[in-house]
Amino acid sequence: MEYLKVGKIVNTHGIKGEVRVIRITDFEERFEIGNVLWIKKKDEEQLQQVTIDGHRLHKNFDLLHFEGWNNINDVEPFKDSLLVINKEQLADLAENEFYYHEIVGCEVKTTDGLWIGKVTEILSPGANDIWVVKGEGKQHLIPYIEDVVKQVDVENGEITIEPMEGLLNE
C-alpha cells in the first residue's frame, strides 16, 4: 500500500494523551472525529493505526486525541512521527485541482519550450500556492495562478508555464 503524509506530530499537549500536529494537508476533514490515520514513527516501517476521537485548534496547531490513547505516556513515543493516510482514501478533485504529490516531481517548461526545472516543493503562504522549481543550479518560485500556469499534465509529469516579466530573472 502507498501512504501520503497529512501531518507531523511535533509534541504532546497536556497529560491526557493529546498530540500537537503540524498539518501537511489542505483538507481540514482529514482530522475529523472518527477518521482513521496511521502513525509512521521515525526510522520504522511498521505503521500504527489510530482513530481520531478529539480535535481542536490551538496556536496554529491541530491538537488531536486518539481513541484508546488517554495518557501522555501513551503518546510520548509518537513525537516526531508522521501522520499518513492510505492513498485509497483520496477523494476526487475538481478540474484544475491537484494533490501535492501529483505536482512535486513534475518537469516545468515555458510555452516556448524552455526547460525550467522540476517542482521540488509546494509552499502555501496565502492566496495561492507557490511551486518551488529547481533546475541547473537555479531555484524559481512559480505562483500557481491562471496567468502563469497554462497546462498541468500529471499523467506525463509535465507543467507548461507562461512566465510573467521578471519571474525567471536571477
Secondary structure, DSSP 8 states (H G I E B T S, - for coil): --EEEEEEEEEEETTTTEEEEEE--S-GGGGSTT-EEEEE-TT---EEEEEEEEEEEETTEEEEEETT--SHHHHGGGTT-EEEEEGGG-----TT---HHHHTT-EEEETT--EEEEEEEEE--SSS-EEEEEETTEEEEEE--TTTEEEEETTTTEEEE---TTTT--
